[in-house]
Amino acid sequence: MLTGPELLAKVKELSDASKSELVRECGYVSTKKDGGDRLNFTAFYEALLEAKGVSLGEPGQGRGKGGRKLSYETKVQFNGNLLVGKAYTAQLGLQPGDEFEIKLGRKQIKLVPIGAADEDEVGAAAA
C-alpha cells in the first residue's frame, strides 16, 4: 500500500482512472474469504488525507467499535456490575489476566495495576 509522497504521485499519475482502479493500483486491496478482492476505500482515503497533511489522530485513539467516539462514561448495570469495554482496555494495552487492586474512595473507584505505585502514594512520598 502506497503512502505519503508515493501515494500522491500515483494518484496524480492516474488522474484519469476510475476510483476503483485508483484504489487497486495504489495497493489498497485485500482478499475476501471466498478468494475475491476487496477494495479498501476507507484506508485509501485515510492515507490520502494523511499524505496531504490532514491528521486524523492516532489510529484508534478515542474510538471504539465501528469508529464510534468513546464517551469515557459508564453506568452501573441492572445486576450491579460496572463494565469497562474492550476499546478502553486496548487503549491502555491491557491483556487478559492483568490484575488490579480496587481502591474505593468517596464516590469513586480506582483500578491500580498490582505492583504499580498509586499516583496519590507517589505524590505523598514526594511531598
Secondary structure, 3 states (H helix, E strand, C coil): CCCHHHHHHHHHHCCCCCHHHHHHHCCCEEECCCCCEEECHHHHHHHHHHHCCCCCCCCCCCECHHHCECCCCCCCCCCCCCCCCHHHHHHCCCCCCCCEEEEEECCEEEEEECCCCCHHHHHHHHC
